[in-house]
Amino acid sequence: MLIYGRHAVEEALAGAHVERIFVARGVAQTTVRDLERAAKDANVPLEFVPRIDLDRALKTTDHQGIAAELPELTYADADAPFERAAARSERLLIVALDQITDPRNYGAIIRSAEALGAHGVVTEARRSPPLSATVAKAAAGAASHLPLVQVTNLPTYLEGLKERNVWVYGSAGDGDVAPRRVDWDRDVALVIGAEGHGMRRLVRERCDEVLHVRLRGRVGSLNASVAAGILLHEIVSGRDELARDA
């Protein structure tokens, strides 16, 4: 799997398993020196190639002459998030995506989920993008460090979580619960719906409560990945406060 662009490659070197770096001949020497230093620190080989080879491999010329080869992303077992939470002695925190089909949004949510300590991201097979280089690039290396689970039917999966004493919280502009009013000392699945469409009826019906992010400006909605990041931060901050008060 290839990602490209200086910023994306530098972030991947800092946070993901990178197999090789490719640099087109003619890239500015200051950039080359920085990449060589970062690649050396990460013990990743760096190879100089003709620019046209990158054009052909990436099917674009908009790559800044820099690309990285990452391992192919794979889906994890459905129990992987539970195992991750148990290994950390933490309350479970899963992010479930309903109809998020844009790979950049998917990757950005993976990045926020990993950075904020979630234990996995779950998608439904028929209503999600494939694990691609675009997802990996948007995730900035986080996809290599977080269980990504794909299920056949999201409403059924959520019902199974509830049978395991996991609280399911949806998110919607018309949600009636402010996240700061929730006791987050419990196992949680946070459901993020698609922009414009929100959660499907059957998904929303599986939610114990529906959260909202209070908006103060004239814009009536948030990008799905932004909403996910805000709500994840609220959950983690709420747990931190409970830990300090204990």
Secondary structure, 3 states (H helix, E strand, C coil): CEEECHHHHHHHHHHCCCCEEEEECCCCHHHHHHHHHHHHHCCCCEEEECHHHHHHHHCCCCCCCEEEECCCCCCCCCCHHHHHHHHHCCCCEEEEEECCCCHHHHHHHHHHHHHCCCCEEEEEHHHCCCCCHHHHHHHCCHHHCCCEEEECCHHHHHHHHHHCCCEEEEECCCCCECHHHCCCCCCEEEEEEECCCECCHHHHHCCCEEECCCCCCCCCCCCHHHHHHHHHHHHHHHHHHHHHHC
